[in-house]
Amino acid sequence: PKDDEGRADHEALQRLRPAHVVGLYGGLTSTIPRLYAIAGLYKKLGILVVAGGQHFVGENIREALSSGIDIVVVGEGEETVRDLLAAIAEGRDYSGMAGIAFMRDGQVVQNRMREPLTDFDKLPVPDFSLLRYARLSLYPVGWTRGCCMKCEFCTVKGEVRCPAPEYVIEQITSLVERKNARNFFVVDDLFGQNRLETLRLCRFLRDYQKAINVRLNINVQIRLDKARDTELLTAMREA
């Protein structure tokens, strides 16, 4: 269902499949006005609204909690969202839970941060079959977290952490086999930060496509100075 502007009609979606909790992702600041509009809609319907993403740091957290969002997940969300939803479902108090911020008596309460994830192998591969109404032609694939650069316009900074290339391959192969996917976007802010692991990933991709006799289209974001690295460019082309 779509509204008059061709966007998702959230009131219609709520009538079709009522939600008890709504989660919104604010990865880019340019998306935040629309995110707040959707949050306000669900807030009026009495639905608990949870939001997270790279935008929500510093004063942006207070702004979010004053714009229809009940709980902000601060930092990486996999473990926090799991624990939060379990507490809500079981009727348990979550006010002391690590990794969240909320309003209490007009004041922002921000609990302690969780430690950054390091054991990525325990994370499940994203299940895109759960996207009931979305029609994707380009599938996002996550790999590295953090960025070795310190660009003043970006909040993605810090130690670079990533699972083994095998985890990325598992994401791609599951989509090829379950969704007949052919087009992928590796969402890392800077592809190739870990050069040796990137070479391994490219060679895995090359060998996988040869094995199934299918060509995949893979998009990445990378710095121009990587154009001096002939071995890396060759591996990327083969992938």
N, C-alpha and C positions, 0 to 999 in steps of 0.2 A: 504494500500500500504506500502511495505517495501523496504528499500535500500539493497545494496549488503551485508551488515553485519546483516541483519535481523531486523533492527530497523525501526521505523516509518520513512517513506520517506516524509519529510515535504514539499519538492518542489511539489511532487505529490498531497499531501493534499491541498496545496495552489491552485493548478490548479482545483481540484475537488470542493472545497468550499472556495473561496477567503476570507481571513480575513482582516479586517481593523486594528485590534489591536490584538496582541498576548500576552498572559499572561503566565509567567513561574514561577515555584515555587522552591525555593532553601532552602529546609528544612535541608538537610544534606550537609556538605562541600564536601563529596566525590562525589556528583552529579554535582558540579559546573562546572568542565571542559566540560561535555556534555551540560549543560545549556548554557554556553557561545558559544559553537559551534552552537547550534540551534539559539541563539540570533543573531549571525553573519550572518547566512543564511537568516533570515527574514529581517535583516537590509539591506542586499544587495538587497532584493526584494522591499525595500522602505516601509516596514510595521513598524508601531509604536510598539516597544517592551517594555512591562512592566514586572517587576519582583519583587518578594517579598519573604519573608521567613526568618527563623531564622538565616541564614548565613549572612544576609546583615546588619551588624553593623559596626561601626567605619570605618577603612580604607577599609574594604571590599566594602563599598558603592562606593568609588572612583574607585576601581578596576572594579566594575560592570558597571559603567557609561563609562568606557574606553574599555569595552568588548562587545559592540553591544547592550547594554541596554539603552533605552532612559529615562525611569522613574523607580526609585526604590520606592516601597511602603515600608515604614519603620514602623515596629510594626504590630499590628493586621490590617488585610486588608479589612474586610467585608464592613465597611462604606466608607473607602477611595476608594476602587475599584468601588463601586457603584457611588460615587460622581464624580470620575474621568471619568468613561465611559459616564456618563450623560453629563459632560462638553464637552468631545470630540465629542459626537454625535450632540450636539447643537452648536458646534463651539465657545464655551465660553473659556475665559482665565482661565487656571487652575494653573498658576505659583504661586499663593499665597495659594494654598490648603494645609491644614494641612495633615501631614502624608506622604509626598512625598519628594524625592530628585531628582535633575536633574543637568545637566551641563548648565552653561551660561557663554559664553566667556572664556571657558577653566577652569572655576572654579566650584566647587561643591556647589550647593545651596541646603541646607537641611532645609525645613520648620519645624515649630513646630510640636511636636508629638501630636497625639490625646490621649485623656484620655482612659485608658483601658476599655474594654467593661465590663459591669456589668449586664445589662439586656439581658440575653441570650434568654429569651423566645420570644423576637421579631425577632430572626433570623429564617429564613426558614430552614426546613429540607433539606439537600442536595439532589438534584434531579439527581440520577445516570443515568436516561434515556437520559440525555443530552450527555453522553459519546458515541458518535456515533460509534466509531471504537474500543473502548476498550472492552476486554473480561475479566471480573473480576470473579475470583472464591473466593477471600477473600476480603470482603468489609470493608473499614476503617470506624470507628465510633469515633467521637470526644466527649470528656467530659470535663475534667479539663484543666485549663491553668495555667502556672507557675509551680514552683517546690520548695518544702521546703528545698531541699538539695542545696549545694553550690559547686558542683563538678567543679574542675578547667578546665576540658576539655569541658565543656558544657555551652552554653549561655542561656539555659532555666532556669531562676531563678525568684525569686520574689514571691509575694503574690499569693497564690493558689485561683483561682476563678473558679466557675463551676455553670452550671444551675442545676436545680433539676433533679433527676434520671428519672423523667417522660420524659424529653427531649431526653435522651439517648434511652429510650424505644420506643419513637416515631420514632427515626431514624431506629431502628432495625425492628420494626413492619412494617414500610413502605417498607423496602427492602424485608422482608419476603413475604408481600402481593403483591408487584408490580413486584419483580424480582425473586421470589422463592429462595431467598438467604438463605443459611444455615451456612456459615462460616464468622466470623467477627473478626476484630482486633480492640480492643479499643486502640487508638493511644497515650493515655496519657503516659507521661514519667514515671510516678510513680502511678500506680493503687493503690487505698487504702489510699491515703493521707487523705481524709476525711472519717474516718472509719465508722461513723454512716450512712452517705449517701451511702457509698459503700455497707453496709449491706442491706440497702433498695433496692438498684439497684439489687443486687443478688436475693433478694426475689421476686422482680417484675419479673425478668427473669425466675425464677423457676415457678412461677404461670402462666406466659404467655405460656410457653412451655407445661405445663400440660393442659391448656385450649384449645390449638390447636392440642395437641397430636403430636408434632414435636420436635425433639431434635436438638438444635443448638450447633455449635462448636464455642467457644469464646476464643480468645487469648488476653492476657494482658501482660504488663510489670510490675513487682513488685519486691520489695526488699526482699532478703532472710530472713531478720529478721522478716518479717510478718509470717514466718512459726511457730513462737511461739504463734500466735493468733489463737487458736483452733476454736473459734466462726467464725472468718472471713474465715478460710480455709473451714469450713463446709458449710458456705453460698456459697462460690465460687464453691464448688463441686456440690451443689444442683442446681446451676445456669447452 
